[in-house]
């Protein structure tokens, strides 16, 4: 039934208070403050230890080395203590990805901390930079802007195997995925999920108003804002007194990342590298488990793909697993068939409008919607039966929420602005929920 199930009217947009994520984490870091220098002259770089850290076995893969298609020569050989671009001293590693590593740095000119996102040298065109330049022209007062990562500056770093574009960005805490991974049962309570989704919808509405489609919404791209700024100096002091483990092969050092969580803060949507400017696109997009039907079927796609992803995000955060799992890593065609079969088993066959507008649909369904794909159709299921074991969840409103976003046709899904005001996201803690 999709978005037509609810929302007769939409109230005026208002910002929701940031949710306190610090209560959900099982460990904390005590702050160690360092004096703030008001001098206009640069301070000298600090000396970081070259010994005293745990050495990881050279045969073991560490962090970005575990990623598919990883090539060591594409990454800049950053080391803690290095000073880059003349005044950013690297004080800790914070993360990594397929196209970059992320480092905490301190500006020696004013002692302010920044994150440096150092891209691989094979990234010939940095689409994320183009998206940020586009967003810079959209300065209207929108509460979602505060939930999209701030871009400060960029520069080029010359490496031994090529040039690396570097983004200077606001420091943020750990991702929702990392936080979820250290929870006792790998799930979040309903109220935390509700608060998170309300902020995600605001961020996406801001992007959509600016004609930007994110296409990569998942818990690893949602980072927790930092309120307690002293955590930055704590992380730096940790690397001085208790340096992080690392793997050393010759002159190449692979560093282990630190987590940062400085009290409650807003949820920030990050990584615009897969974002697209414009209202309609074609072609492959989105992480495989999160792909919307129009992406799998090679149909035109708009910003409703972000709404689909956010529906799946809600399930992931509450359940701790994906609603639609990847079934075959070897064959994309078979995986597509499994994916579409799983969607069909859950929400029924596609409507005639989709079947008539997609040539690829003929591989999977007859004209009347009967399944004919190359893999068997799983047993029929529905959201009500899938959530029967959920405890402490407003089940009726949650089912309504999922049906408003997990729908075949983009027009049958709520917009992200409408999603922000769905009744489930207005649910207060209800002791009677089962």
N, C-alpha and C positions, 0 to 999 in steps of 0.2 A: 504494500500500500504506500510505502515511502513517505515523502514529506506531506502528502495530502492527508495524512492521518491526523495532523495537529497543527496548532498555531494559527488561530484566526486573526490575530493582530500581533504586532511586534512593538514593544515599548521602546522608548528612547534608549540609545546606547549609553551604558554607564560602566565605569571600571570597577572590577571586583578586587577586594583587598588581597594582597599576596598571601599565599598559603604558607604556613610554617612547616617547611620540610625538615627542619632540624630535629623535630620530635620523632621522625621516622628512622633516623640513623642510629646505629648502635654504638658508634664511637665518636669522639670529638678530639680536637686538637687545642691545647692551651695556647693562648696568644703570647708571643714574645715581641714586645714593641721595640722598634729602633727609632732613634730621633729623626725627625723630619728636617732636612736641610733647606733653609730658605736662601742659601747663597746662590747667586746667579752663575757662579763658576762651577764647572763639573767637579764632582768628587772623584777620587781615584777608585778604580775597580777593586773589589774585594778578592782576596786569594781563597780559592776553594781547594779542598784537599785532593791530592792525587793518589792517596792510599787510604786504607781504613774502611773500604766499602766491600760488600759481598761481591765476589767475582762469580758470574754465571758461567756454567760449562759452555765452551765454544760450540758444542754440538747441539745445544738447545736453542730453539727459535724463540725470540723475545719480541713482544709487541708487534710492530709493523712487519716484522719478518714472517709472522704467521699468516699474513694476508695473501690471498690468491694473487698470482702474477707479480709478487714483490720483486723489485730489482734494487739491490743495494746502491748501485751507482747513480740511481735517480734521486736519492735522498741527500740532502745537504748533511755533511758530517759534523753536526753541531755538537759541542761539548759544553758542559756546565762551567761557567767562569769566562767563556768567550765574550768579547765585546764586539758587537756588530753595528754597522752603520755609524760608527764613531762614538755612540753613547748608550746603546742598549746592552747592558750586561745580562747574560743568561744566568738565571739562578735556579731553575728547575724545569724538568720536563712535565707537561700536564696531559699529553695525549698524542694520538696519532690517527691516521686514516690512510685510505688508498692513495691520496694525492698530496698529503702534507703531514708534517709533525707540528706539535703545538708546544710552545715554551713560555714560561713566565720570565719576564725580564724587568730590570729596574733601570729607569732612565737616570743616568749619572748626572744629568744637568739639574734635575729637580727632585730626584728620589721617588718619582711616581712609578707605579708598577703598570706594565702593559703585557698583554699576550702577543707573542709573535707567531703567526701561522706561516710556516715556511713550506712553500709548495715544491713539489718535485720538479726537476729540470726538464722533464719531457712534456710538461703542460704548456703547450704552445700558445693556447688562447685561454685566458682565465675568465670564464663566463661570470663567475661570482663578482669580479670587479665591475663588470658591465652592469650587473644587477644593482650593486650598491650605488653606482653613479646614477642610474635611473631613479632609484629611491630618493636620492639627495634632492630631487626636484619636487618631491611630495612632502612638503613640510607642514601640511595642515595638522591641526591638533586632533590626533586620533589616539585613543588610549592604547591601541594595539601597537603603536610605534615603540612603546616602552617594553614590549615583549619580543622585539626582533633585535638581534645582536647589533650593537653599535660598531660602525667602521670608523677608525680614526685616521689612518694614513697607510701608505704603502711605499716600499722601496725594493730595489733589486740587489740580490746578494750573489756575488760571483763565487761559484764553487769549482772544485777540481774537474768536474765533468759537464759544466754548463751553468747557466744562470737560473736563479731561483727567485721567484716573486714572493715577497714577504708582506703580509698584512699586519698592521698594528691595530689591535682591537682591545676592547674592555676585558679584563679578567673575569671569569665566571667559575662557578663551582662544578661539582660532578654532574654527570648526566642522570636523567631519570633511570636509564637502563642500569647504570652502575649502582645507583641507590637501591633499585629493585633487587639487584643481584645479591645484596647483603641483608635483605629482609629474611626473616626466619622461614617463611613459606614461599618466598619469591613473588608475593603479591602485595598490593597496597589496599588499605581500607577505603571504603566507598567515599568518604568525605575528602580524602586526599586526592582521589581520582577526579572527583567533581571539581575541586578547586583547580587542579592542573588543566583539565579540559577547558574550563571557562577562559583561562589565560591563553591557551593555544588558539581557541576560536577568535579571540581578539587580535592576536598576531596575524592569523590568516586573513581576517577581514581587512586589516590594514594593507597587507600585500595585495589582496584582490582589488581593493579600491584603487591601488596603484597599477593595476593590470599586470601583476606578477603572480605566477603560479609556482608554488614551492616544489611540488612533486616528490618530496623526500621527507615526509612527516613521519617520524618514528621516535621512540624514546631515547635513542642515542644522540639525536639532534636537538634534544630539549635539555638545556643546562640550567642549573639553579643559580640565581643571582646571589651575589655576596654582599651582605650588609656590614659585617664586621671586617673592615679593611685591614685590621692587624694580622689577619690570617696570611697575608702576602709575606710579611716579614717573618712570620712563623715558618712558612715553607722555605724561605731562604735560609733561616737559621738551621732548619733540619738538614739542609744540604751541607752546611758548614760542620755541624757537630755529629750528625748521623747520616752521612751521605747514602743516597739510594743505591741499591744493587745495580750492576751493569755488566754487560758482556763486552770484552775487549779482544779484538782480533787485529793485531798489528796496530795501525793508527786509527782503526775504525772502532768507535765506541757506540754500543746500542744501550741507551739509558732506559731505566724503568720509571714510569710516570708516578707522580704523586696525585692524590685527590685533594681538592680544596672544598670545604664547606664552612662558610663563615656566617652561621645563623640563618634565620629565615630570610628569604628574598624572593623576588618574582621569578617566574619561569620564563626562560628566554629561548626563542626559536632561533636556531643557528644553521650554518652550512647552507648557503644559497648557491652552491656550485652547480646543482641540478635544476635550479629555478629557471623559468622561462618568462620572458617579457611578451605580453600580448594575450589576447583572449582565447585564441584557439591554436592548437598545434597537432601534429601527427608524429608517429614514430615511437620507439621504445622509450619507456620512462618508468620511474618508481622502483623501489626494491621489490624483488619477485613476490614475496608473500603479501605485499601491500598493493599490488597492481589492481587498478579498477578494470571492470569488464571492457570498457572502450579502449584501454591500452592493450589488453590481451588480444582483442579482435581487430586491432589496427584501424580504429575509427578516430575521427577528430576528437580531441580531448580539450576540455576547458578547466576552469578552476574547481569544478565539482570533484575532480580526482583527489583534491586535498580534503574534501568533506568525507569521501569514502575512506581515506587513510585514517582520518581522525576517529571514525567509527571503529575501525580495527584497533586503533591505539587504545581506545577505551576498554575493549575486550582484553588486550594484552596486559594492561595495568591491573585489571581486576582478577584476571584468571592466571596470569603468569605464563601464557603460551599463546601462539598465534591461532586465530580462528581458521585460517586457511593455510595449511602447512605445505611446504614444497615436497613433492613426491618423487621426482626423478631429476637428479642433478646431471645426468648424462645426455638426456634428450630434451631440448626445449619444447619441441612439439608435443611430446608425451606429457611433459610437465604442464603445458598450457591446457591440455585436455583434462588432466586431473584437477587442475585449478577450477576450470569452468564446470566440471562435473560436481565438485564440492559446493560451488555456489548454487548450482541448480538444485542439488539435494536439500539445501537449506532454505532458499527463498522461492523455489519453483522455476519453471522454464521462463525464458525471456519473453517479453510481450511482442506481439507481431511487429510493432514499430521498429524494434531492434533487429529482428530477423530479416525484415525487408530492407534495412539500410546498411547491413553489414554482409559483404560477400563472404568473409571468413566464417560467419555463423553457419554456413551451409556444411562446413566440415563436422559440425557438432550436433545440429538439430535438424529435423525435418521441418517442413513449412508449418506444420501444426504445433511445433514446439517439442515434439517427442525427441528424446535424446538418441543420437546415433553415433556418438563420438567413438574414438578408438580405444577407450578405456571404459570399464563398467561404471554405471552410476552408483554412488554410495547409497546406503539406506536413507530413506527420507527422515529428516529431522527438522526441528524448529527451535527458535530461541527459548521458548518456554521450557522445553525439555532439557536444553543444554544448560540452563541456569538453575535447574531444580535444586542443585546442591549448594548454591551460593548462600552464604550466611551474612546477615547484616546489610543486605542490599534491598533497595526499593525496586522489587522485581518488575512490577507493572510499568513503571516509568522507564526503567532500564531497557526493557523489551521495546517499548515505544521508541526510545532513543535509537537503538540499533536498527530498527526497521525504517527509521527516517534517514539513515545514511547508507545502509547496505541494501541498495536498490539498483536494479539493472540500468535504468535510464537516469542520466545526469539530472534531468528536470524533475525527477521524482525524489531527489535528495534535497534536504534542507540546505540552504546556504550556510556559510560559517557564521554569519551574523544571526541568522535564525537559530542555529545550533547553540549559540551563547545563551539564548533565552528558553531553551527547551526545559519543560517542567522537571526533568530528572536533575538538571544542573542547579535547580532551585531547591532540591530536597534538603531539608535540615535533618540532623541526626534523629532517627526514629527508632526508639527501643523496640517497637513492635515489628520492625522489618526482619524477615527471615529469608 
